[in-house]
Amino acid sequence: MNNESSIFSKKEKFKKISELKNKHSLNIIDLFSGCGGMSLGFKWAGFNSIIATDIDENAKETYNHNFPKTPFINKDLRELTKNEFDKIIDSQKVDVVVGGPPCQGFSLANKRRNKIKDDPRNELFYDFVKVVDWYKPKAFVMENVKGLLSMKNGEVIKVILQSFEDIGYTANYKVLKASNYGVPQDRERVFIIGYKKNLNIPVEFPKIKISEPFTIDEAISDLPIINSGEGEESVKYSFKAKNSYQEFMRLNSKKVLNHVAMRHTPRVVERFKAITTGKKLIDVWDTHGAVSRGNPNQKSKIKFSQNNFRVFPHKPAPTIAASFQSNFIHPYLHRNFTAREGARLQSFPDNFEFKGMRTKMSWEKGLSQYQQIGNAVPPLLAKAIAEEIYTKINPL
């Protein structure tokens, strides 16, 4: 294991991690911001978000609640003009542009991922480039799924890098693993970082920050114990913090928010009881599999092999995706994760409140709390990237 002094043991405190380490605040624009994971991480590192944009109304509500001083443009970036940005920015300087364009078209799970022209969502990175070109910030950060690197046999990432090269930036990319930066989750995402060529700044990525990853148990074991259908939107803590990660999550927070368990039917609860650690729904299908609609005596022919995985308590969480409300079973309790447990595994602190519907049906508009959490960049990972950039551009 790397013995760099920047790496800390999880037995140590997150020393002043919630405090701004630098007196001089730099400005960012957060595009495709979602609920604000990237903005929060950059805030912890000494940056100020002067504009955030996203098309989703529920993400806007969550962002506005947690960043009340940041103007939010709730509109498709493809329809926004520079004049609309200029009216808000006024005379403020833009130091960094950050964001994660929607990645559905890039996903490894999408069998059409190599057909870039077939999916207009793949073109949204050009709108990110457009804003970078408008304001010529010192740096930018763009996040996406690993599938981006394999698209069209690697040609897509070359096109993206060349797009930034053409407007005067030196850029590079790297896949970063969230658990290496204090996030209790083995999430991997590709980050593209670029600097203006005339600054002559080498593109480097944050070094590993933690010697041993935090586990699911270490992340959520202090939260109130609730069963299926139990919980409240705001409830007092039942236990004291048991480690430095939990202490950090509870900073400036007197209550637990968004900790409400989904209500499962008795049949689903019995299914969960049959699924042991490391097993999934597919492992108990013959006895506890889903039934056909309208015919409870017949098993459904559609088998969801990825659903209802009973996670390992003493390992970091698997990737907390937008669908995590049904992907995982609590390590000890017979229910899915609550929104707050998912937020903990993404490194959102307890005083960060999620708005909008908790869950949603397929026909409902807007992102649910679960989807907002799963789509977000983990704040602690964003903080590590922000600190790397801050040290390079702050003196300039």
ZADO-197320 format. One record per atom (N, C-alpha, C): x negated, z, y negated. Coordinates in steps of 0.1 Angstrom, whole numbers, padded with zeros to 4 digits, always signed. Each point is the difference from the previous one (the first is absolute). Last residue first. Example, Ala and Ser with C-alpha at 12.3 -4.5 7.8 and 13.67 -1.06 7.14 Angstrom:
! ZADO-197320
-0128+0071+0022 -0009+0000-0011 +0008+0008-0011 -0003-0001+0057 +0009+0000-0012 -0009+0000-0012 
***
This chain:
! ZADO-197320
+0026-0093-0312 +0001-0013-0007 +0009+0000-0011 -0008+0036+0032 -0010+0000-0010 +0001-0013-0009 +0030+0006+0038 +0003+0010-0010 -0011-0001-0012 +0002-0026+0043 +0005-0006-0012 +0002+0010-0012 -0017+0011+0046 -0007-0012-0004 +0005-0005-0014 +0018+0039+0022 -0015+0002-0003 -0007-0012-0005 +0046-0003+0013 -0002+0008-0013 -0015+0002-0003 +0015-0020+0042 +0001-0009-0012 -0004+0007-0013 +0002+0025+0040 -0010-0009+0001 -0001-0010-0012 +0036+0030+0003 -0013+0007-0003 -0012-0009+0000 +0042-0016+0015 +0000+0002-0014 -0013+0006-0005 +0009-0004+0046 -0003-0013-0005 -0002+0001-0015 +0014+0039+0022 -0014-0003+0004 -0004-0014-0006 +0045+0013-0005 -0009+0008-0009 -0014-0003+0003 +0033-0019+0027 +0000-0007-0013 -0010+0008-0009 +0009+0019+0041 -0008-0012+0002 -0001-0007-0014 +0028+0037+0001 -0014+0004+0002 -0010-0012+0002 +0048-0008-0004 -0007+0004-0012 -0014+0004+0001 +0026-0036+0031 -0002+0014+0000 -0008+0005-0012 +0032-0043-0001 -0014+0003+0003 -0002+0015+0000 +0049-0021+0013 -0009+0005-0011 -0015+0000+0005 +0043-0010+0025 -0006-0012-0007 -0012+0004-0009 +0026+0033+0024 -0008-0008+0009 -0006-0012-0006 +0029+0029-0026 -0012+0007+0005 -0009-0009+0008 +0041-0017-0014 -0009+0001-0012 -0013+0007+0005 +0035-0004+0031 -0007-0013-0002 -0010+0001-0012 +0027+0038+0011 -0010-0003+0010 -0007-0012-0002 +0035+0011-0030 -0012+0009-0001 -0010-0003+0010 +0029-0042-0008 +0003+0014+0002 -0012+0008-0003 +0013-0048-0023 -0008+0007+0010 +0004+0014+0001 +0032-0043-0015 -0009+0011-0005 -0008+0006+0012 +0049-0021+0008 -0010-0004-0008 -0009+0011-0004 +0031-0008+0046 -0001+0007-0013 -0012-0005-0008 +0013-0013+0046 +0006-0008-0011 -0001+0007-0014 -0018+0020+0041 -0007-0013-0002 +0007-0008-0012 +0002+0053-0001 +0004-0010+0010 -0006-0013-0004 -0023+0049-0012 +0009-0011-0004 +0004-0009+0012 -0021+0053-0019 -0001-0011+0010 +0010-0011-0005 -0007+0033-0031 -0010+0005+0010 -0003-0010+0010 +0016-0013-0050 +0006+0004+0012 -0012+0004+0010 -0013+0006-0051 +0007-0011+0008 +0005+0006+0013 -0045+0020-0022 +0014-0002-0005 +0006-0012+0008 -0043+0039+0003 +0004-0013+0003 +0015-0001-0003 -0043+0033-0018 +0013-0001+0005 +0005-0015+0002 -0045+0035-0004 +0003-0014-0002 +0014-0003+0007 -0024+0042+0003 +0007-0001-0012 +0003-0015-0004 -0026+0012+0039 +0014+0005+0002 +0008-0001-0013 -0041-0035+0010 +0002+0015-0001 +0015+0003+0000 -0024-0042+0025 +0008+0003-0012 +0002+0015-0001 -0023-0025+0037 -0007+0008-0010 +0007+0001-0013 +0014-0018+0044 -0005-0010-0009 -0008+0006-0011 +0021+0027+0032 -0009-0009+0008 -0005-0011-0008 +0032+0028-0020 -0012+0008+0003 -0010-0009+0007 +0042-0019-0006 -0008+0001-0013 -0012+0008+0002 +0030-0002+0036 -0007-0013-0002 -0008+0000-0013 +0026+0038+0008 -0011-0001+0009 -0008-0013+0000 +0038+0005-0027 -0011+0008-0005 -0011+0000+0010 +0040-0022+0012 -0007-0007-0011 -0012+0008-0005 +0013+0010+0050 +0007+0000-0013 -0007-0008-0010 -0002-0008+0054 -0006+0006-0011 +0009+0000-0012 +0022+0000+0048 -0009-0009-0007 -0006+0008-0011 +0017+0027+0043 +0005-0008-0011 -0011-0009-0005 -0001+0043+0030 +0007-0012+0006 +0007-0008-0011 -0048+0031-0002 +0015+0001-0002 +0006-0013+0005 -0048+0005+0000 +0006+0012+0008 +0015+0000+0000 -0027-0035-0021 -0008+0004+0011 +0006+0011+0008 +0030-0037-0026 -0008+0012-0004 -0008+0005+0012 +0013-0051+0000 +0007+0012+0002 -0010+0012-0004 +0004-0056-0016 -0006+0012+0006 +0009+0011+0002 +0013-0044-0017 -0012-0003+0008 -0005+0012+0007 +0037-0005-0032 +0004-0001+0014 -0012-0002+0009 -0005+0006-0048 +0011+0009+0003 +0004+0000+0015 -0034-0028-0022 -0004+0012+0008 +0011+0009+0003 -0006-0046-0022 +0010+0003+0010 -0003+0013+0007 -0029-0018-0034 +0013+0001-0006 +0011+0004+0010 -0049+0015+0014 +0006-0012-0006 +0013+0002-0006 -0045+0027+0017 +0014+0004-0004 +0005-0013-0008 -0039+0005+0040 +0004-0006-0013 +0015+0004-0003 -0022+0034+0033 -0001-0014-0001 +0005-0005-0014 -0020+0049+0002 +0012-0008+0003 -0003-0015+0002 -0037+0039+0012 +0006-0006-0012 +0013-0008+0004 -0011+0039+0033 -0007-0013-0004 +0006-0004-0014 +0016+0037+0029 -0014+0003-0004 -0008-0013-0003 +0047+0000+0014 -0001+0009-0011 -0015+0002-0005 +0024-0044+0022 -0009+0011+0004 -0002+0009-0012 +0047-0029+0008 -0014+0000-0005 -0008+0011+0005 +0042-0030+0018 -0003+0015-0002 -0014+0001-0004 +0034-0043-0007 -0013+0004+0006 -0002+0015-0003 +0039-0035-0009 +0000+0013+0005 -0013+0004+0008 +0005-0052-0007 +0008+0011-0006 -0003+0013+0007 -0017-0046+0011 -0008+0007-0010 +0007+0013-0006 +0019-0032+0033 -0012+0007+0006 -0008+0008-0010 +0051-0017+0008 -0008+0002-0012 -0012+0008+0004 +0037-0034+0026 -0008+0012+0001 -0010+0000-0012 +0049-0024+0017 -0010+0000-0011 -0008+0013+0001 +0038-0008+0026 -0010-0009+0006 -0012-0001-0010 +0035+0043+0008 -0002-0012-0009 -0012-0008+0007 +0033+0031+0030 -0012+0000-0008 -0002-0013-0008 +0048+0023+0016 -0010-0010+0003 -0012+0000-0009 +0040+0028-0003 -0004+0002+0014 -0011-0011+0005 +0022+0004-0044 -0009+0010+0001 -0005+0002+0015 +0022-0039-0032 +0000+0003+0015 -0011+0011+0003 +0008-0018-0045 +0013-0001+0006 +0001+0003+0015 -0047-0011-0017 +0010+0003-0009 +0014-0003+0006 -0042+0014+0030 +0005-0012-0006 +0012+0005-0010 -0041+0034+0011 +0011-0007+0007 +0005-0011-0008 -0051+0025+0005 +0011-0003-0008 +0011-0007+0008 -0033+0033+0027 -0001-0012-0008 +0013-0002-0008 -0015+0034+0034 +0004+0004-0013 -0001-0012-0010 -0009-0002+0048 +0009+0011-0001 +0006+0002-0014 -0031-0036+0011 +0010+0000+0011 +0010+0011-0001 -0038-0003-0032 +0011-0009-0002 +0011+0000+0011 -0044+0024-0014 +0012+0007+0006 +0012-0009+0000 -0042-0015-0017 -0004+0008+0012 +0011+0007+0006 +0004-0025-0041 -0001-0009+0012 -0003+0007+0012 +0000+0023-0042 +0014-0003+0006 -0001-0008+0012 -0045+0024-0009 +0010-0006-0009 +0013-0002+0007 -0049+0034+0002 +0009-0009+0007 +0010-0006-0011 -0034+0034-0008 -0007-0012+0003 +0009-0010+0007 +0016+0049+0003 -0010-0004-0009 -0007-0013+0005 +0049+0005+0019 -0011+0010-0002 -0011-0006-0009 +0055-0006+0009 -0012-0008-0004 -0011+0010-0002 +0045+0014+0011 -0007-0006+0011 -0013-0008-0003 +0028+0020-0034 -0005+0011+0009 -0007-0005+0012 +0022-0030-0029 -0012+0005-0006 -0006+0011+0009 +0041-0017+0013 -0010-0010+0001 -0013+0005-0005 +0038+0026-0008 -0005+0001+0014 -0010-0010+0003 +0019-0003-0042 -0008+0013+0001 -0005+0002+0014 +0030-0036-0008 -0014-0003-0005 -0009+0013+0001 +0045+0005+0012 -0006-0009+0010 -0015-0003-0005 +0029+0025-0028 -0005+0008+0012 -0007-0009+0009 -0001-0018-0049 +0011+0003+0009 -0006+0009+0012 -0022+0001-0050 +0000-0008+0012 +0012+0005+0009 -0017+0002-0054 +0010+0006+0009 +0000-0010+0013 -0042+0009-0036 +0011-0009+0003 +0008+0007+0011 -0028+0030-0035 -0001-0007+0013 +0012-0009+0002 -0026+0019-0045 +0012+0000+0006 -0001-0009+0013 -0029+0014-0044 -0002+0004+0014 +0013+0002+0007 -0013-0011-0048 +0002-0011+0009 -0002+0003+0015 -0023+0035-0033 +0010-0010-0003 +0001-0011+0011 -0018+0054-0009 -0002-0012+0008 +0012-0009-0003 -0022+0039-0034 +0010-0003+0011 -0004-0013+0007 -0026+0019-0035 +0005+0012+0005 +0011-0002+0011 -0046-0025-0025 +0013-0002+0006 +0004+0013+0006 -0044-0012-0020 +0010-0002-0010 +0014-0002+0006 -0034-0005+0037 -0004+0003-0014 +0011-0004-0009 -0002-0007+0049 +0009+0010-0006 -0003+0003-0015 -0026-0029+0029 +0013-0005+0000 +0010+0008-0008 -0044+0016+0008 +0000-0011-0009 +0014-0006-0002 -0006+0033+0033 -0002+0006-0013 +0001-0011-0011 -0001-0014+0044 +0013+0005-0003 +0000+0007-0014 -0041-0015+0017 +0009-0012-0002 +0013+0005-0005 -0033+0032+0014 -0002-0006-0014 +0009-0011-0003 +0019+0036+0035 -0013-0007-0002 -0001-0006-0013 +0038+0025+0014 -0009+0004+0011 -0014-0007-0001 +0046+0018-0032 -0009-0011+0003 -0011+0005+0010 +0046+0026+0001 -0011-0002-0009 -0008-0012+0004 +0054+0003+0010 -0013+0005+0005 -0011-0002-0011 +0045-0013-0007 +0003+0011+0010 -0013+0006+0005 +0018-0025-0048 -0009-0001+0011 +0003+0012+0009 +0040-0020-0029 -0012+0008-0002 -0009-0002+0012 +0034-0039-0017 +0000+0012+0008 -0013+0007-0002 +0032-0047-0012 -0009+0010-0007 +0001+0013+0007 +0024-0036+0018 -0009-0008-0009 -0010+0009-0008 +0017+0014+0049 +0006-0001-0013 -0010-0008-0009 +0013+0011+0058 -0009-0001-0012 +0008-0002-0013 +0014-0014+0054 -0002+0012-0008 -0010-0004-0012 +0014-0029+0038 +0011+0003-0009 -0002+0011-0009 -0031+0001+0041 +0008-0012-0003 +0012+0004-0009 -0037+0036-0003 +0004-0008+0011 +0009-0012-0005 -0041+0033-0023 +0014-0004+0000 +0002-0009+0012 -0039+0034-0026 +0004-0005+0013 +0015-0003+0000 -0036+0001-0043 +0011+0007+0007 +0004-0007+0013 -0051-0007-0016 +0013-0004-0005 +0011+0008+0008 -0048+0000+0009 +0005+0010-0009 +0014-0002-0006 -0026-0031+0029 +0004+0012+0008 +0005+0012-0009 -0019-0048-0010 +0014+0004-0001 +0005+0013+0006 -0047-0020-0001 +0007-0005-0012 +0014+0005-0002 -0029+0010+0038 -0006+0006-0012 +0007-0005-0013 +0014-0019+0041 +0003+0015+0000 -0005+0006-0012 -0011-0045+0007 +0014+0002-0003 +0004+0014-0002 -0051-0009-0008 +0009-0004+0010 +0015+0002-0005 -0052-0011-0024 +0011+0009+0002 +0010-0005+0010 -0053-0015+0002 +0013-0002-0006 +0010+0011+0002 -0054+0002-0007 +0009+0000+0011 +0014-0001-0005 -0036-0005-0030 -0008-0001+0012 +0009+0001+0013 +0008-0020-0052 +0003+0011+0008 -0006-0001+0014 -0003-0034-0036 +0001+0013-0007 +0001+0012+0008 -0021-0054+0000 +0008+0010+0008 -0001+0013-0007 -0010-0040-0033 -0005+0005+0013 +0009+0010+0006 +0014-0042-0033 -0002+0015+0001 -0006+0003+0014 -0011-0048-0020 +0012+0007+0004 -0003+0015+0002 -0020-0045-0031 -0002+0009+0010 +0012+0008+0003 -0023-0043-0030 +0013+0004+0006 -0003+0009+0012 -0031-0008-0046 +0002-0003+0014 +0013+0005+0006 -0010-0015-0052 +0002+0012+0009 +0001-0004+0014 -0006-0025-0045 -0011+0001+0010 +0002+0013+0008 +0026-0020-0038 -0004+0014+0001 -0011+0002+0010 +0022-0043-0008 -0010+0003-0011 -0004+0015+0000 +0034-0017+0031 -0014-0005+0003 -0010+0005-0011 +0044+0028+0013 -0003-0011-0009 -0015-0004+0003 +0025+0023+0040 -0005+0004-0013 -0003-0013-0008 +0030+0018+0048 -0007-0010-0008 -0004+0006-0014 +0022+0010+0055 -0005+0006-0013 -0008-0011-0007 +0037+0007+0044 -0008-0009-0008 -0004+0006-0013 +0017+0019+0051 +0000+0002-0015 -0010-0011-0005 +0031+0012+0048 -0011-0007-0007 +0002+0001-0015 +0015+0036+0041 +0004-0011-0009 -0012-0007-0006 +0019+0040+0040 -0011-0009-0005 +0006-0011-0008 +0012+0053+0021 +0004-0012-0006 -0012-0008-0005 +0008+0044+0025 -0010-0010+0003 +0005-0014-0005 +0008+0054-0018 +0006-0012+0006 -0010-0011+0002 +0001+0043-0028 +0002+0003+0014 +0007-0011+0007 -0035+0001-0044 +0014-0003+0003 +0002+0003+0015 -0043+0002-0023 +0009+0012-0001 +0014-0002+0003 -0035-0034+0003 +0000+0005-0014 +0010+0011-0002 -0008-0025+0041 -0013+0003-0004 -0001+0006-0014 +0041-0015+0021 -0004+0013+0005 -0015+0003-0004 +0021-0043-0010 +0004+0011-0008 -0005+0013+0004 -0024-0048+0005 +0009+0008+0008 +0003+0013-0007 -0014-0053-0015 -0003+0014-0001 +0010+0008+0008 -0023-0053-0007 +0011+0008+0007 -0004+0014-0001 -0016-0039-0036 -0004+0008+0012 +0013+0007+0005 -0021-0041-0039 +0010+0007+0007 -0006+0009+0011 -0013-0026-0051 -0002+0001+0014 +0010+0008+0006 -0016-0028-0050 +0009+0008+0008 -0005+0000+0015 -0009-0014-0056 -0007+0001+0013 +0008+0009+0008 +0017-0031-0043 -0002+0012+0007 -0008-0001+0012 +0021-0034-0034 -0012+0008-0005 -0002+0013+0007 +0033-0036+0010 +0003+0006-0013 -0010+0010-0005 -0005-0025+0042 +0004-0010-0010 +0003+0006-0014 -0008+0028+0038 -0012-0006-0004 +0002-0010-0012 +0037+0018+0023 -0006+0010-0009 -0013-0005-0006 +0021-0026+0032 +0009+0001-0011 -0005+0009-0010 -0022-0004+0041 -0003-0011-0009 +0008+0000-0012 +0009+0031+0034 -0013+0004-0007 -0004-0011-0010 +0039-0008+0027 +0002+0011-0009 -0013+0003-0008 -0002-0032+0034 +0007-0005-0011 +0002+0011-0011 -0020+0012+0041 -0009-0008-0008 +0007-0006-0013 +0026+0023+0032 -0008+0009-0008 -0011-0007-0008 +0027-0027+0029 +0008+0006-0011 -0008+0010-0009 -0018-0021+0040 +0000-0009-0012 +0008+0007-0011 -0006+0015+0047 -0009+0006-0010 +0000-0008-0013 +0027-0012+0038 -0013+0001+0005 -0010+0004-0011 +0047+0000-0007 -0005-0013+0000 -0015+0000+0003 +0014+0047-0005 +0009-0011-0004 -0008-0013-0001 -0017+0046+0008 +0000-0010+0011 +0009-0012-0003 -0006+0037-0031 -0014-0005+0004 +0001-0010+0011 +0039+0024-0015 -0005-0009-0010 -0013-0007+0004 +0020+0036+0025 +0004-0014+0004 -0004-0010-0010 -0004+0048-0007 -0011-0006+0006 +0002-0015+0004 +0028+0021-0041 -0002+0003+0014 -0012-0008+0006 +0000+0014-0053 +0009-0007+0009 -0003+0003+0015 -0014+0008-0059 +0001+0005+0014 +0010-0008+0008 -0035-0001-0047 +0012-0006+0006 +0000+0005+0015 -0024+0010-0052 +0001+0004+0014 +0013-0006+0006 -0037-0008-0046 +0013+0000+0006 -0001+0005+0015 -0029+0001-0053 +0001-0001+0015 +0014-0001+0005 -0013-0003-0047 -0014+0002+0006 +0001-0002+0015 +0038-0025-0027 -0005+0014+0002 -0014+0000+0005 +0033-0037-0019 -0014+0000+0003 -0006+0015+0001 +0047-0021-0009 -0007+0012-0007 -0014+0001+0003 +0027-0037+0018 +0006+0003-0013 -0009+0010-0007 -0009-0010+0045 -0005-0010-0009 +0005+0002-0014 +0016+0027+0034 -0014+0003-0002 -0006-0010-0010 +0044-0007+0014 -0001+0011-0009 -0015+0004-0003 +0008-0035+0031 +0005-0004-0013 -0001+0012-0010 -0008+0007+0046 -0012-0007-0007 +0004-0004-0014 +0034+0017+0026 -0009+0011-0002 -0012-0006-0008 +0030-0030+0015 +0006+0007-0011 -0009+0012-0004 -0010-0024+0039 -0003-0009-0012 +0005+0007-0013 +0010+0018+0043 -0013+0004-0005 -0004-0008-0012 +0040-0009+0024 +0001+0010-0011 -0014+0005-0004 +0013-0033+0035 -0005-0005-0012 +0000+0011-0011 +0017+0006+0045 -0015-0001+0000 -0006-0005-0013 +0048+0003+0008 -0006+0013-0003 -0016-0001+0000 +0029-0037+0012 -0004+0001-0014 -0006+0014-0004 -0001-0029+0047 +0005+0012-0005 -0004+0003-0015 -0013-0039+0027 +0014+0002+0004 +0006+0013-0006 -0046-0015-0005 +0009-0007-0009 +0015+0002+0004 -0036+0019+0026 +0000+0006-0013 +0010-0007-0009 -0008+0007+0052 +0007-0011-0008 +0002+0005-0014 -0019+0027+0035 -0009-0010-0003 +0006-0012-0008 +0025+0039+0017 -0009+0004-0010 -0010-0011-0004 +0040+0006+0031 -0001-0011-0008 -0011+0002-0011 +0014+0033+0032 -0006-0011+0008 -0002-0013-0009 +0000+0054-0012 +0008-0012-0003 -0007-0012+0006 -0018+0044+0001 +0012+0000+0009 +0008-0012-0003 -0038+0010-0026 -0004-0004+0014 +0011+0000+0009 +0006-0008-0054 -0001+0010+0011 -0004-0006+0013 +0008-0019-0046 -0013+0001+0005 -0001+0008+0013 +0040-0008-0026 -0005-0013+0005 -0013+0000+0006 +0019+0040-0019 +0007-0005+0012 -0005-0013+0005 -0014+0029-0040 -0009-0005+0011 +0008-0005+0012 +0002+0008-0058 +0007+0002+0013 -0007-0007+0011 -0031+0016-0040 +0011-0010+0002 +0007+0002+0013 -0028+0036-0028 +0001-0005+0014 +0011-0010+0001 -0036+0023-0042 +0013-0003+0006 -0001-0005+0014 -0027+0010-0053 +0001+0003+0015 +0014-0004+0005 -0038-0005-0045 +0013-0005+0006 +0000+0004+0015 -0030+0019-0046 +0001-0004+0015 +0015-0004+0002 -0014+0010-0045 -0013+0001+0007 +0000-0005+0014 +0028-0007-0049 +0002+0000+0015 -0014+0000+0007 +0018+0018-0052 -0009-0008+0008 +0003+0002+0015 +0034+0004-0045 -0008+0007+0010 -0008-0010+0008 +0032-0008-0037 -0014-0001-0002 -0009+0007+0010 +0048-0016+0013 -0003+0001-0014 -0015-0001-0002 +0031+0002+0041 -0014+0004-0001 -0004+0003-0015 +0044-0016+0009 -0002+0013+0005 -0014+0005-0001 +0012-0044-0012 +0008+0009-0009 -0001+0014+0005 -0022-0034+0024 -0007+0003-0012 +0008+0009-0009 +0018-0017+0041 -0010+0010+0003 -0006+0004-0014 +0031-0034-0001 +0007+0012+0004 -0010+0011+0003 -0017-0043-0010 +0006+0006-0012 +0007+0013+0003 -0018-0028+0034 -0010+0009-0006 +0006+0007-0013 +0034-0012+0039 -0009-0008-0009 -0010+0010-0006 +0033-0002+0048 -0005+0007-0012 -0010-0009-0008 +0021-0010+0044 +0009-0003-0012 -0005+0006-0013 -0020+0007+0043 -0001-0015-0002 +0008-0004-0012 +0000+0045+0017 -0012-0003-0008 -0001-0015-0003 +0046+0028+0006 -0009-0008+0008 -0012-0004-0008 +0024+0046-0014 +0003-0015+0000 -0010-0007+0009 +0005+0047-0026 +0007-0002+0013 +0005-0015+0001 -0038+0031-0027 +0007-0012-0001 +0006-0003+0013 -0018+0046-0028 +0002-0006+0013 +0008-0013-0002 -0033+0040-0028 +0010-0011-0001 +0001-0007+0014 -0018+0051-0007 -0005-0014+0003 +0012-0010-0001 +0002+0049-0003 -0006-0005-0012 -0004-0015+0001 +0019+0029+0036 +0010-0003-0011 -0006-0006-0012 -0010+0006+0052 -0009-0005-0011 +0009-0003-0012 +0021+0017+0039 -0013+0006+0002 -0011-0004-0011 +0046-0017+0000 +0001+0014+0001 -0014+0007+0001 +0004-0047+0000 +0003+0005-0013 +0001+0015+0000 -0007-0023+0041 -0012-0001-0009 +0003+0007-0014 +0036-0004+0031 -0011+0010+0005 -0012+0000-0009 +0034-0032-0009 +0005+0014-0002 -0010+0010+0004 -0010-0045+0009 -0001+0003-0015 +0005+0014-0002 +0004-0016+0043 -0014+0003-0003 -0002+0003-0015 +0042-0014+0014 -0002+0014+0004 -0015+0004-0002 +0014-0044-0011 +0006+0009-0009 -0003+0015+0005 -0031-0046+0008 +0010+0009+0006 +0005+0011-0009 -0035-0034-0010 +0014-0006+0000 +0010+0009+0006 -0047+0011-0029 +0005-0002+0014 +0014-0005-0001 -0046+0019-0033 +0011-0010+0003 +0004+0000+0015 -0027+0031-0044 +0002-0002+0014 +0011-0010+0002 -0037+0019-0041 +0012-0008+0005 +0000+0000+0015 -0031+0027-0021 +0007-0004-0013 +0012-0009+0003 -0033+0039+0026 +0008-0012+0002 +0008-0003-0012 -0049+0027+0007 +0014+0001-0005 +0007-0013+0002 -0045+0029+0023 +0006-0012-0006 +0014+0003-0004 -0033+0029+0025 -0002-0001-0015 +0005-0012-0007 +0004+0017+0048 -0014-0004-0003 -0003-0002-0015 +0044+0011+0018 -0009+0011+0004 -0014-0003-0003 +0031-0034-0008 +0002+0011-0010 -0009+0011+0004 +0002-0036+0029 -0008-0003-0011 +0001+0011-0011 +0027+0004+0038 -0014+0001+0004 -0009-0002-0012 +0046-0007-0006 -0003+0014+0002 -0015+0002+0003 +0017-0044-0003 +0000+0006-0013 -0004+0015+0001 +0008-0024+0040 -0013-0005-0007 -0001+0007-0013 +0040+0008+0023 -0012+0006+0007 -0013-0004-0006 +0050-0009-0012 -0011+0005-0008 -0012+0006+0007 +0044-0025+0013 +0003+0014-0006 -0012+0006-0007 -0001-0052+0002 +0008+0008+0009 +0002+0014-0006 -0025-0040-0018 -0004+0014+0000 +0007+0008+0011 -0010-0048-0018 +0006+0003+0013 -0002+0015+0003 -0031-0006-0037 +0009-0010+0004 +0005+0002+0014 -0024+0028-0042 +0003+0001+0014 +0011-0010+0003 -0041+0010-0039 +0013-0006+0002 +0002+0000+0015 -0034+0034-0031 +0003-0010+0011 +0014-0006-0002 -0043+0030-0029 +0014-0005+0001 +0001-0010+0012 -0033+0046-0013 +0001-0015+0000 +0014-0004+0003 -0024+0048-0021 +0010-0007+0009 +0000-0015-0002 -0035+0044-0007 +0004-0012-0005 +0009-0008+0009 -0020+0042+0012 +0008+0002-0012 +0006-0013-0006 -0011+0013+0053 -0006-0007-0011 +0009+0002-0013 +0011+0016+0044 -0014+0003+0000 -0007-0005-0013 +0052+0017+0013 -0008-0012-0005 -0014+0004-0001 +0032+0025+0036 -0004+0000-0014 -0008-0013-0004 +0015+0014+0044 +0012-0004-0008 -0003-0001-0015 -0032+0014+0034 +0003-0014+0002 +0012-0005-0008 -0030+0042+0005 +0005-0005-0013 +0005-0015+0002 -0020+0015+0042 -0005+0006-0012 +0005-0008-0012 +0016+0009+0049 +0000-0013-0007 -0003+0005-0015 -0019+0030+0041 +0011-0002-0009 -0001-0015-0006 -0019+0012+0049 -0003+0003-0014 +0013-0003-0008 -0003-0010+0046 +0001+0014-0001 -0003+0005-0015 -0004-0046+0015 +0014+0004-0002 +0002+0015+0000 -0046-0025-0017 +0006+0005+0013 +0015+0004-0003 -0029-0039-0028 +0003+0014+0001 +0007+0004+0013 -0034-0040-0027 +0009+0003+0011 +0003+0015+0001 -0031-0020-0031 +0014-0002-0004 +0010+0003+0011 -0048+0002+0006 +0005+0012-0007 +0015-0002-0004 -0021-0026+0043 +0000-0001-0015 +0006+0013-0006 -0009-0014+0048 -0002+0013-0006 -0001+0000-0015 +0023-0030+0045 -0007+0000-0013 -0001+0013-0006 +0004-0005+0053 +0009+0000-0012 -0009+0000-0012 
***
